[in-house]
Amino acid sequence: MTKSLSARIFIGLFFGVLLGSIVQFALADNAFFGGTLVTLASGIGTMFVNMIMMLVVPLVFVSIVCGVCELQDLKSFGRLGGKTFGFYIINTVVAILAAFTVAMIFEPGKGVDMSSSGSVDITATELPDLMSLIVSIVPNNPFSAFTSGNMLQVIFMALLMGGVIKSMGTSVEGAVKGFQTANKIMMRLIGLVMSLAPYGVFALMFKLGATLEPEIFVSVVEYLVLILALLLIWIFIVYPIAVSVFTPVSAKTFRDKTQEQILFSLSTASSNATIPVTMRTLTDKLGVSQAVAGFGVPLGATMNMGGVSIYITIAIFFVANAFGMPISNDQIPSLLFSVFLLSVGAGGVPGGGMVMIGVLIYQMGLPVEAFVIVAALDRIIDMVLTSCNVVGDTAVLTIVDQTEKKHQVSQDSLVAAKE
């Protein structure tokens, strides 16, 4: 039996679709196969999704607090911190706008009626306007934010908590160690849940194959291809070209130097797990200073989520169109702002993007079937989007390091001139 989790997940996905399709086209009239077995698969798949949803709030909170605490000091948000943070923000915004443009052009899910594929009623809940969304980021009851799973409020509290802990220095080392321990526990829990992924994915894909009509399945495949194509363009074209424009490193060299990083992130689907490889790629292969890499990589693993931004944006347009609730023009600003904040809160672990899509699906009043479709295909997308995230970290920090080197040369020249 293969020990590779990715291989087992692909096997589960393949056989789930295959057996589900056989049930739909050959055994649908059989009460056991067309009824009992599909219901059982639906229950197992839902349990798997619920396990992931169960971990999202503590995972996001703990990972962000740890990310802030691991900064060298709060003054690091000076020149270096400001540039790194700024470039990460720009990267995420550009990715969201590109994905939004692609979604508006190709309109994934349009013309397909998936609302009839399940028994859950659609009760539309409009997204709040932009100002209301900004105001609601600050919770009036922290316990309510946790119990309701309000990710924007959880992110705000995590950033606030991390900043206060960091500002108190060595007097609260116990708190820092406590959050670091909690983060390790969360990573272990995520690993445990992901070890069940082959079975969860099999169940989800079995139900998908047994219940979705052929034209709907084709639309789902088109959605998958659209996301993967945009992610691959970002990895192999956009980031290398950006690096070649702003640094002496050519696009070809950048692609060559990040090969190990791409392969490792594909296999782990975790930005956090790829941190050591990202550090080595930056310092040993691209000549980035230890200070820039040490500051930027942990921060990037938490908040530089260009790949997640692309994924969330296209996925939410897909499910909105497919379930007969296309996003209106007045919803777009608040939706894109939500995508931005949720991308930052997705964390550097497997399934982060999928959970954030679930938050938006719930916020928009879409049925659980919409999330099941996203979850069933998430592992394939998550591998590639993680590579997009970590290569984005490398590209941004390579550019930041070049600006630091230019700044240092300028400072040295000024000193020499004064002497």
Disulfide bonds with the S-S distance in Angstrom:
none
